[in-house]
Amino acid sequence: MMKTAAIIGGGVIGGGWAARFLLNGWDVRVFDPDPEAQRKIGEVLDNARRSLPGLSDVPLPPEGALTFHDDMADAVQGAIWIQESVPERLDLKLKVYKGLQAACDPQAIIGSSTSGFKPSELQDGALCPEQIVVTHPFNPVYLLPLIELVPTEANPPELVERAKEMLSSVGFFPLHVRKEIDAHIADRFLEAVWREALWLVKDGIATTEEIDEAIRMGFGIRWAQMGLFETYRVAGGEAGMQHFMAQFGPALQWPWTKLMDVPEFTDELVAMIADQSDAQSGMHSIRELERIRDNNLVGMMRALKAQDYGAGAVLNRHDARLKPGALPTLDGADLCQPILTLSRAVPLDWTDYNGHMTESRYLDAFASSTDRFMEIIGCDADYIASGGSYFTAETHIRHLDETHAGSKIEVQTQLLLGQGKKLHLFHSMYEGDKLLATGESFLLHVSLETRRPCAPSAQIEAAMARIAQGQAGLPYPEGAGSAIRKPA
């Protein structure tokens, strides 16, 4: 059943929420009085469609329907999740909640994107305070998984669990903040770093660019994978955190930082920071900076995904939610046709200097299709652990057309030979009806103990026979068995 989310306030954050829900298969209804709201959200969606699907190694659900509404009460009709992202004014938020709760489903969850207000402040005077929680995201909302979920005692435990489940279902990592506090958890760290950075600029110690370099060339990379405490645990060596605290704890008594002091926001300080920021980044438009940011985030998060660590572990869990039914099994496939063995979006880090998918990634995609075909016939992880597998002996790829980041590709696989120790596959890669490339692979079944060819199990032989019989009526694919010809 299609789920519906209502987005109240369609700025950068609201647009990111809309993209996250929409690209994970939800219908999205937007209310924002800004006459530019459709254009702004459209631009956010363009970036999200280019980057978010490539974080998953399986296809996202079909995109939901996006609608814009002039009336807030109309926008929340049918919504089971309502995300408020209006400006940070408590009086405005309280007014919005009164309007929302007069019109919405009483079972709907109302989340606030507020970075500073406590949920008890948002619930004050509400018709149904138990509906309202803080769900504070991080920009870009369509890529970064963290959501600070802050309830109060007014929120039933069942609602909190339901909120966690719905947020997890669209790929978020809901961090349950058990005790409310101003600015929650993450922004308190950011505020501390921000204050110290302002002093460093004001006192002429460092420029905005030098401060950014200190973060992105050093501890920022470590924090992206391990956070604060795990980073310091490693820094303690074999003795661990206790040794680190004993060694560096006394330094906390030294007057290094100015965390409790805030520099006065004079016109001179503001102008100095603005000028330095322009010199640092002014050669790029905001849209260009967003794309640079997204490219880098996707690359780092996919690297973490390969290690199943940090944000990468969250992405793998989301893939596991999406995987069932994404590709057919032996019993679920139409064996009279080539079998769907890959369906995914092209990630940002699969593209080259020409802007299209690089040569090595075609091989990567076809290798994934071969792996999936092996699973279909029974050569899965358990079988390989028992001592048998297939080794690739020869591969041939034809590049017929180009494809770009964010494009949805599928690979269909035809069995040309599956008998004894030999496995001969022909893969065809499509974007819609457009044939992009073909990949032909010849594999031999081997014993992992002797590393020599041998016959597969009877179950694999039987599965290959079923597919061969089903596909017997298919024509021999064009390009199969071809080799590079010398120019005339």
C-alpha positions as CSV (number, residue, x, y, z in Angstrom):
1,M,0.0,0.0,0.0
2,M,1.3,3.4,-0.9
3,K,2.2,5.6,2.0
4,T,1.7,9.4,2.1
5,A,3.8,12.1,3.8
6,A,2.9,15.7,4.1
7,I,5.7,18.3,4.0
8,I,4.9,21.6,5.7
9,G,7.6,24.1,4.6
10,G,9.5,23.4,1.4
11,G,12.9,25.1,1.9
12,V,16.2,23.3,1.7
13,I,15.3,21.0,4.6
14,G,11.7,20.5,3.6
15,G,12.7,19.8,0.0
16,G,15.2,17.2,1.3
17,W,12.5,15.5,3.3
18,A,10.3,15.5,0.2
19,A,13.0,13.9,-1.9
20,R,13.8,11.2,0.8
21,F,10.2,10.1,1.0
22,L,9.4,10.4,-2.7
23,L,12.4,8.4,-3.9
24,N,11.6,5.7,-1.4
25,G,8.2,5.2,-2.9
26,W,6.0,7.5,-0.8
27,D,3.4,9.9,-2.1
28,V,4.4,13.4,-1.0
29,R,2.0,16.4,-0.5
30,V,3.7,19.8,0.0
31,F,2.4,23.0,1.5
32,D,4.5,26.1,1.2
33,P,3.2,29.6,0.5
34,D,6.4,30.5,-1.3
35,P,5.6,31.0,-5.0
36,E,9.0,29.6,-5.8
37,A,8.5,26.4,-3.8
38,Q,7.9,24.1,-6.8
39,R,11.0,25.4,-8.5
40,K,13.2,25.1,-5.4
41,I,12.0,21.6,-4.5
42,G,12.3,20.6,-8.2
43,E,16.0,21.5,-8.0
44,V,16.5,19.6,-4.8
45,L,14.8,16.6,-6.4
46,D,17.1,16.8,-9.5
47,N,20.1,16.5,-7.2
48,A,18.5,13.7,-5.1
49,R,17.5,11.7,-8.2
50,R,21.2,11.9,-9.3
51,S,22.7,10.8,-6.0
52,L,20.4,8.9,-3.6
53,P,19.5,5.9,-5.8
54,G,23.2,5.1,-6.3
55,L,23.7,4.5,-2.6
56,S,21.6,1.4,-2.9
57,D,22.9,-1.8,-4.7
58,V,19.2,-2.8,-5.3
59,P,16.5,-0.7,-6.9
60,L,14.5,1.7,-4.8
61,P,10.7,1.4,-5.0
62,P,8.9,3.2,-7.9
63,E,8.9,6.9,-7.2
64,G,5.8,8.2,-5.5
65,A,3.6,11.1,-6.7
66,L,4.5,14.7,-5.7
67,T,1.7,17.3,-5.4
68,F,1.6,20.9,-4.2
69,H,-1.3,22.3,-2.2
70,D,-2.4,25.9,-1.5
71,D,-4.2,24.9,1.7
72,M,-2.3,23.3,4.6
73,A,-5.4,21.3,5.7
74,D,-5.7,19.9,2.2
75,A,-2.0,18.9,2.2
76,V,-2.3,16.7,5.2
77,Q,-5.2,14.6,4.0
78,G,-4.3,10.9,4.0
79,A,-0.8,11.6,5.4
80,I,0.5,9.2,8.0
81,W,3.7,11.3,8.5
82,I,3.7,15.1,8.6
83,Q,7.1,16.9,8.6
84,E,7.1,20.5,9.7
85,S,10.1,22.5,8.5
86,V,8.9,26.1,8.9
87,P,11.2,28.9,10.1
88,E,12.7,28.6,13.7
89,R,10.0,30.8,15.4
90,L,8.2,29.1,18.3
91,D,5.1,31.2,17.9
92,L,4.9,30.2,14.2
93,K,5.4,26.5,14.9
94,L,2.7,26.5,17.6
95,K,0.3,28.2,15.2
96,V,1.1,25.7,12.5
97,Y,0.4,22.7,14.8
98,K,-3.0,24.0,15.7
99,G,-3.9,24.1,12.0
100,L,-2.3,20.7,11.4
101,Q,-4.1,18.9,14.2
102,A,-7.4,20.4,13.3
103,A,-7.2,18.7,9.9
104,C,-4.9,15.7,10.1
105,D,-5.5,12.0,10.9
106,P,-5.2,11.7,14.7
107,Q,-2.9,8.7,14.2
108,A,-0.5,10.6,12.0
109,I,3.0,11.4,13.4
110,I,4.0,15.1,13.3
111,G,7.8,15.5,13.2
112,S,9.6,18.8,13.6
113,S,12.8,19.6,11.8
114,T,13.7,22.1,14.6
115,S,17.4,22.2,15.4
116,G,16.9,24.0,18.7
117,F,13.5,23.8,20.3
118,K,12.7,21.0,22.8
119,P,9.6,18.8,22.0
120,S,7.9,19.9,25.3
121,E,8.0,23.5,23.9
122,L,6.4,22.3,20.7
123,Q,3.7,20.3,22.5
124,D,2.7,23.2,24.8
125,G,-0.9,24.0,24.2
126,A,-1.3,21.5,21.4
127,L,-4.6,19.8,20.8
128,C,-2.8,16.4,20.8
129,P,0.7,16.8,22.3
130,E,1.3,13.0,22.0
131,Q,1.4,13.4,18.1
132,I,4.4,15.8,18.1
133,V,8.0,14.8,18.3
134,V,11.3,16.3,17.2
135,T,12.8,14.7,14.1
136,H,15.9,16.8,13.4
137,P,17.7,15.9,10.1
138,F,21.0,16.9,8.6
139,N,21.6,18.5,5.3
140,P,21.4,17.0,2.6
141,V,18.4,15.2,4.1
142,Y,18.1,12.9,1.1
143,L,21.6,11.6,1.7
144,L,22.7,11.8,5.3
145,P,21.0,9.1,7.5
146,L,21.0,10.7,10.9
147,I,17.7,11.8,12.4
148,E,17.6,13.0,16.0
149,L,14.3,11.6,17.3
150,V,13.4,13.5,20.5
151,P,10.1,12.6,22.3
152,T,8.7,13.4,25.7
153,E,6.7,11.5,28.3
154,A,3.6,12.7,26.5
155,N,4.5,10.5,23.5
156,P,3.4,6.9,23.9
157,P,6.2,4.3,23.5
158,E,4.2,2.8,20.7
159,L,4.3,6.1,18.7
160,V,8.1,6.4,19.3
161,E,8.6,2.8,17.9
162,R,6.3,3.5,15.0
163,A,8.3,6.7,14.2
164,K,11.6,4.7,14.3
165,E,10.2,2.1,12.0
166,M,8.9,4.6,9.4
167,L,12.1,6.6,9.5
168,S,14.2,3.4,9.1
169,S,12.0,2.3,6.2
170,V,13.2,5.3,4.1
171,G,16.9,4.8,5.0
172,F,17.3,7.0,8.0
173,F,19.1,6.2,11.2
174,P,16.8,7.4,14.0
175,L,18.9,8.3,17.0
176,H,16.5,8.2,20.0
177,V,17.5,11.1,22.3
178,R,16.1,9.8,25.6
179,K,16.2,13.2,27.5
180,E,15.3,16.5,25.8
181,I,17.9,19.3,25.8
182,D,18.3,22.5,23.9
183,A,19.8,21.9,20.4
184,H,19.6,18.1,21.0
185,I,23.0,16.3,20.6
186,A,24.7,16.9,17.3
187,D,24.2,20.6,17.1
188,R,25.7,21.1,20.5
189,F,28.9,19.7,19.1
190,L,28.6,21.9,16.0
191,E,27.9,24.9,18.1
192,A,31.1,24.4,20.2
193,V,33.2,24.0,17.0
194,W,31.5,27.0,15.4
195,R,32.2,29.2,18.4
196,E,35.9,28.2,18.5
197,A,36.2,28.8,14.7
198,L,34.7,32.3,15.0
199,W,37.3,33.2,17.6
200,L,40.1,31.8,15.5
201,V,39.0,34.0,12.6
202,K,38.4,37.1,14.8
203,D,41.8,36.8,16.4
204,G,43.5,36.4,13.1
205,I,44.8,32.9,13.9
206,A,43.2,31.3,10.8
207,T,41.1,32.0,7.8
208,T,37.8,30.3,7.0
209,E,39.6,28.2,4.4
210,E,42.4,27.2,6.8
211,I,39.9,26.1,9.4
212,D,38.0,24.0,6.8
213,E,41.3,22.4,5.7
214,A,42.1,21.5,9.3
215,I,38.8,19.6,9.5
216,R,38.5,18.0,6.1
217,M,42.2,16.9,5.9
218,G,42.3,15.5,9.4
219,F,39.8,14.6,12.1
220,G,36.7,15.1,9.9
221,I,37.6,12.0,7.9
222,R,38.2,10.0,11.1
223,W,34.9,11.3,12.6
224,A,33.0,10.3,9.5
225,Q,33.7,6.6,10.2
226,M,34.3,6.3,13.9
227,G,32.8,9.4,15.6
228,L,34.4,10.9,18.7
229,F,34.8,8.3,21.3
230,E,35.8,5.4,19.1
231,T,38.4,7.6,17.4
232,Y,39.9,8.4,20.8
233,R,39.7,4.7,21.9
234,V,42.0,3.9,18.9
235,A,44.3,6.8,19.8
236,G,44.8,5.2,23.3
237,G,46.5,2.3,21.6
238,E,46.3,-1.2,23.1
239,A,45.5,0.1,26.5
240,G,42.3,1.7,25.0
241,M,40.1,4.5,26.3
242,Q,41.3,4.3,29.9
243,H,44.9,5.0,28.8
244,F,43.7,7.8,26.5
245,M,41.8,9.5,29.3
246,A,44.7,9.2,31.7
247,Q,47.1,10.6,29.2
248,F,45.1,13.5,27.7
249,G,42.6,14.2,30.4
250,P,44.8,16.7,32.3
251,A,45.0,18.8,29.2
252,L,41.3,19.6,29.6
253,Q,42.3,21.8,32.5
254,W,44.4,24.0,30.3
255,P,42.8,27.2,28.9
256,W,43.0,26.2,25.3
257,T,39.5,26.9,24.1
258,K,36.9,29.7,24.4
259,L,33.9,27.4,24.3
260,M,31.9,29.5,26.9
261,D,32.6,32.8,25.3
262,V,31.0,34.1,22.1
263,P,32.7,36.7,20.0
264,E,30.6,39.8,19.4
265,F,28.9,39.7,16.0
266,T,30.2,43.1,14.8
267,D,29.8,44.3,11.2
268,E,33.5,44.0,10.9
269,L,33.6,40.3,11.9
270,V,30.7,39.4,9.6
271,A,32.3,41.2,6.7
272,M,35.7,39.5,7.4
273,I,34.1,36.0,7.4
274,A,32.0,36.8,4.3
275,D,35.0,38.0,2.4
276,Q,37.1,35.1,3.3
277,S,34.3,32.6,2.4
278,D,33.8,34.4,-1.0
279,A,37.6,34.0,-1.6
280,Q,37.4,30.4,-0.6
281,S,34.3,29.2,-2.5
282,G,32.9,32.1,-4.5
283,M,34.0,30.5,-7.8
284,H,31.2,28.0,-7.4
285,S,27.5,28.5,-7.5
286,I,25.4,27.0,-4.6
287,R,24.1,24.4,-7.0
288,E,27.6,23.5,-8.0
289,L,28.7,23.3,-4.4
290,E,25.7,21.0,-3.6
291,R,26.7,18.6,-6.4
292,I,30.3,18.6,-5.3
293,R,29.1,17.9,-1.7
294,D,26.8,15.1,-2.9
295,N,29.6,13.5,-5.1
296,N,31.9,13.4,-2.1
297,L,29.3,12.2,0.3
298,V,28.2,9.3,-1.9
299,G,31.8,8.3,-2.5
300,M,32.7,8.3,1.2
301,M,29.4,6.6,2.2
302,R,29.8,3.9,-0.4
303,A,33.3,3.3,0.9
304,L,31.9,2.9,4.4
305,K,29.2,0.6,2.9
306,A,31.9,-1.8,1.6
307,Q,33.2,-2.0,5.2
308,D,29.7,-2.3,6.7
309,Y,30.7,0.5,9.1
310,G,29.1,3.8,10.3
311,A,26.7,5.3,7.8
312,G,27.6,2.4,5.4
313,A,26.0,-0.1,7.8
314,V,22.8,1.9,7.7
315,L,22.8,1.8,3.9
316,N,23.3,-2.0,4.0
317,R,20.4,-2.5,6.3
318,H,18.2,-0.4,4.0
319,D,19.3,-2.5,1.0
320,A,18.4,-5.6,3.0
321,R,14.9,-4.2,3.5
322,L,14.6,-3.5,-0.3
323,K,16.2,-6.7,-1.6
324,P,13.3,-9.2,-1.1
325,G,11.5,-9.4,-4.4
326,A,13.9,-7.0,-6.2
327,L,15.3,-9.8,-8.3
328,P,13.5,-13.1,-9.3
329,T,14.4,-16.5,-7.9
330,L,14.6,-19.7,-9.9
331,D,11.0,-20.5,-9.2
332,G,9.9,-16.9,-9.6
333,A,11.6,-16.2,-12.9
334,D,10.1,-16.6,-16.4
335,L,12.5,-19.2,-17.6
336,C,11.4,-18.7,-21.2
337,Q,13.1,-15.3,-21.2
338,P,16.5,-13.9,-20.2
339,I,16.5,-13.6,-16.4
340,L,16.7,-10.2,-14.6
341,T,20.0,-10.4,-12.7
342,L,20.7,-6.8,-11.9
343,S,18.5,-3.7,-11.3
344,R,20.0,-0.6,-9.8
345,A,20.8,3.1,-10.4
346,V,24.3,4.2,-11.6
347,P,26.2,5.6,-8.6
348,L,28.0,8.9,-8.8
349,D,31.3,7.2,-8.3
350,W,30.7,4.9,-11.4
351,T,31.1,7.8,-13.8
352,D,34.3,9.1,-15.5
353,Y,35.7,12.3,-16.8
354,N,33.4,12.1,-19.8
355,G,30.4,12.1,-17.5
356,H,29.2,8.6,-18.3
357,M,29.7,5.1,-16.7
358,T,33.3,4.2,-16.8
359,E,34.5,1.0,-18.5
360,S,35.4,-0.9,-15.3
361,R,31.9,-0.4,-14.0
362,Y,30.4,-2.3,-16.9
363,L,32.5,-5.2,-15.9
364,D,31.5,-4.6,-12.3
365,A,27.8,-4.7,-13.2
366,F,28.2,-7.8,-15.4
367,A,30.1,-9.5,-12.6
368,S,27.3,-8.8,-10.2
369,S,24.9,-10.3,-12.7
370,T,27.0,-13.4,-12.9
371,D,27.1,-13.7,-9.1
372,R,23.3,-13.4,-9.1
373,F,22.9,-16.1,-11.7
374,M,25.1,-18.3,-9.7
375,E,22.9,-17.7,-6.6
376,I,19.8,-18.6,-8.8
377,I,21.2,-22.0,-9.8
378,G,22.3,-22.7,-6.2
379,C,25.9,-21.6,-6.1
380,D,25.3,-19.3,-3.2
381,A,27.4,-18.4,-0.1
382,D,26.6,-21.7,1.6
383,Y,27.5,-23.7,-1.4
384,I,30.8,-21.8,-1.8
385,A,31.5,-22.4,1.9
386,S,31.1,-26.1,1.2
387,G,34.0,-26.1,-1.2
388,G,32.7,-25.5,-4.8
389,S,32.4,-22.4,-6.9
390,Y,32.7,-21.0,-10.4
391,F,35.8,-19.2,-11.7
392,T,35.7,-16.8,-14.7
393,A,37.9,-18.0,-17.6
394,E,37.0,-15.4,-20.2
395,T,34.9,-12.2,-20.5
396,H,34.0,-10.1,-23.5
397,I,32.2,-6.7,-23.2
398,R,30.7,-4.6,-26.0
399,H,30.0,-0.9,-25.3
400,L,27.0,0.1,-27.4
401,D,25.7,3.3,-25.8
402,E,26.4,5.6,-22.8
403,T,24.6,6.0,-19.5
404,H,25.0,8.6,-16.7
405,A,24.9,8.9,-12.9
406,G,21.4,8.3,-11.5
407,S,20.3,6.3,-14.6
408,K,18.3,3.1,-13.8
409,I,19.9,0.1,-15.4
410,E,18.9,-3.5,-15.7
411,V,20.8,-6.6,-16.9
412,Q,19.0,-9.6,-18.4
413,T,21.0,-12.9,-18.6
414,Q,20.7,-15.7,-21.1
415,L,22.2,-19.1,-20.5
416,L,24.2,-20.2,-23.6
417,L,25.7,-23.3,-22.0
418,G,25.2,-24.9,-18.6
419,Q,26.4,-28.4,-18.6
420,G,29.0,-30.2,-16.6
421,K,31.7,-27.9,-15.3
422,K,31.0,-25.3,-18.1
423,L,28.9,-22.2,-17.6
424,H,28.5,-19.7,-20.6
425,L,26.4,-16.6,-19.9
426,F,25.3,-13.7,-22.1
427,H,24.3,-10.5,-20.3
428,S,22.4,-7.6,-21.9
429,M,22.4,-4.2,-20.1
430,Y,19.4,-1.8,-20.7
431,E,18.3,1.6,-19.6
432,G,14.6,1.3,-20.4
433,D,14.5,0.0,-23.9
434,K,17.9,1.2,-24.8
435,L,20.6,-1.5,-25.1
436,L,23.7,-0.1,-23.4
437,A,26.2,-3.0,-23.5
438,T,26.5,-6.7,-23.6
439,G,28.8,-8.9,-21.5
440,E,29.7,-12.5,-22.3
441,S,31.3,-14.7,-19.6
442,F,32.6,-18.2,-19.7
443,L,33.1,-19.9,-16.3
444,L,34.4,-23.2,-15.0
445,H,33.2,-25.0,-11.9
446,V,36.1,-25.7,-9.6
447,S,36.9,-27.4,-6.3
448,L,38.1,-24.7,-3.9
449,E,40.2,-27.4,-2.2
450,T,42.2,-28.5,-5.3
451,R,41.6,-25.3,-7.4
452,R,40.9,-27.5,-10.4
453,P,37.8,-27.9,-12.6
454,C,35.2,-30.4,-11.5
455,A,31.5,-31.1,-11.9
456,P,29.0,-29.1,-9.8
457,S,26.4,-30.6,-7.5
458,A,23.4,-32.5,-8.9
459,Q,21.2,-29.6,-7.7
460,I,23.1,-27.1,-9.7
461,E,23.1,-29.4,-12.8
462,A,19.3,-29.7,-12.4
463,A,18.8,-25.9,-12.1
464,M,20.9,-25.3,-15.2
465,A,18.9,-27.9,-17.1
466,R,15.6,-26.2,-16.1
467,I,16.9,-22.8,-17.4
468,A,18.4,-24.3,-20.6
469,Q,15.1,-26.0,-21.4
470,G,13.1,-22.9,-20.8
471,Q,15.4,-20.7,-22.9
472,A,15.8,-23.2,-25.7
473,G,13.5,-21.2,-27.9
474,L,15.5,-18.0,-27.6
475,P,17.6,-16.9,-30.6
476,Y,21.3,-16.9,-30.2
477,P,22.1,-13.3,-29.1
478,E,23.6,-10.9,-31.6
479,G,27.2,-10.3,-30.7
480,A,27.8,-13.5,-28.8
481,G,31.1,-15.1,-29.6
482,S,32.3,-12.0,-31.4
483,A,35.8,-10.6,-31.1
484,I,37.5,-7.3,-31.8
485,R,37.9,-6.9,-35.6
486,K,40.9,-5.2,-37.2
487,P,39.9,-1.9,-38.9
488,A,39.5,-2.2,-42.7
